[in-house]
């Protein structure tokens, strides 16, 4: 296990995403020099004292430029898809892992902290605690889940005494500094503005981006090579989420709750509309399935023990998120 006694240069892929902008800020606060791989947008990073590298996560040459002079790499770049079949997931979530391992090894990187997902693990059975002993979902019919499981497997197998690899598996991440905003950030904004016609009787496990980033930084010195760490917050239904948003100034929660069968019919037409308009659908058959079957008992005991992970209350996260959106004129 590599130990870092002094502040070393850190590289971040996916730096302009929601987690990336928060992580870069937190790394700077801890005194780490930061080098960030940027594909297109630099929104949220413009005023930060970091070195920006223009490149592509699928290019080994670009990854070598990123890794040059860095001892640690945080791999956040990913394709997050709410469609059941999406081939982009495999090149971005799986193929890029192989390129990163090669590039990092060639440039003398000592540790990779790889962001995977709760969906890399098989969610069934639902009546048992989901922890890091659960089998990876390598044969999932959902492109995102399978691509994250395959990428996670590849990264763990790439851990060596010369280059440690640690994997983090967060649940649904929400919180401030959501500049784009993210898919979940947009969902919160729609609830706040009263743009959702109704609710569905599902929910998810929500975790604060700041708690995730804090655990990630603690993984630099405390993450055990070849281990995964689940980072969960608390399970809340969409009704409770909408009520919390209403409590902090948003529109009243929709009075109508659609039964699952009607929501699935609606998803079909929403997807057709999104295909023709080039927009992101309000929900898809896959996102409905995720909300209906999301695991309610996810253990972060290992992360709490090894990485000092603590999840703040959901309402505190939502209050801070809405305040940030207000202060930055999103709502």
Steps between C-alpha positions, in 0.01 A plus 500: 500500500645835391511773765526870409674708764520820292261677263543347156349607168159348433329436164121498454299368206140617464598818683222715356222270624309547823733281707806630316439868573444422868801269521735750335393767749548268795840380378619861471372570852712208621806644326527259206616636162237387246520409132163447328402333174241708315309379195282800417360708784703674769190635674552499874878482468575841343609673821691207653878487516533169315682383187255417221580232243278494192440141397284191475460226761514237222844620378799334664724783376280762668492296818880481502516881476261517793691248712844650432646625827207376709514242779123459542215482248130537580305341216157662490431514125198293401200470275189518718209366300133453590440283193507123533724455197766763434822390327679820604519359852746229399761725341482761776439285809695188407741560213641816654599304814744290301650812342532670839672201660759493220554875500526520879751215513718659229501835681581357844166567672495343845125488571171509307173576677231384260138613524264217417133479603260320728364353175824310441367253758209262455213659691319171570405368747330813629421358843869466595752773581691615193871530576832453322470120516216511247585359155565752220223526240720386210210358298250781545268578209545870582798650318593744777493236775700244302754754375565625855532144630745408224701818552512439874622144447770622264621765743511264798695244298742777405599571860867412562756569777642774275162659424212467746142510375207581728135507384218718633133410445271794577121496475305794346711812551341839567632822650637848429751614231288332233591734217369319188266389682510120525207273412400482867557873543261566214242272663523704822459823302188362326345408834582845638339673201195273500578358157430136583140398421492228763691263723574130479505277809875434495814635657875475524797523732635858489848603615663843531774578249713659773494184711597293195792731419620501860510119501683505164774724639530282810549204264836650396662385823244259644350313205613137494629387158251281315205594722161654413317745725124557486402861571130525582284762666134436571210356300224750431190465284430762232205626706725571797754661270233727346363590845850593620549724197164662569600558862800701379313727263411280204162424347264273686552133420279377214168372629488219246698178543504286186469123537793309352306372199401854398850636559642234266258600226597863554870413481449352154358826362750716689784308335349549155472874570860517627629316192343752263587810705848395611404563862548289813177316590343563839531127565554179306403137548844443653478790745153381602638153559783649707262700718268204546772249589764719671656333801392645836769348720848587376786474747786751507656340807828425324532859373414632846769283657779549243427841349318679781193530278199670657181587313327820610118513528304510175316820594828679569628400157181613329498834683861572398435386142198726457684793657786452252260482204331820623827685558614408148172588327393149397173539688 
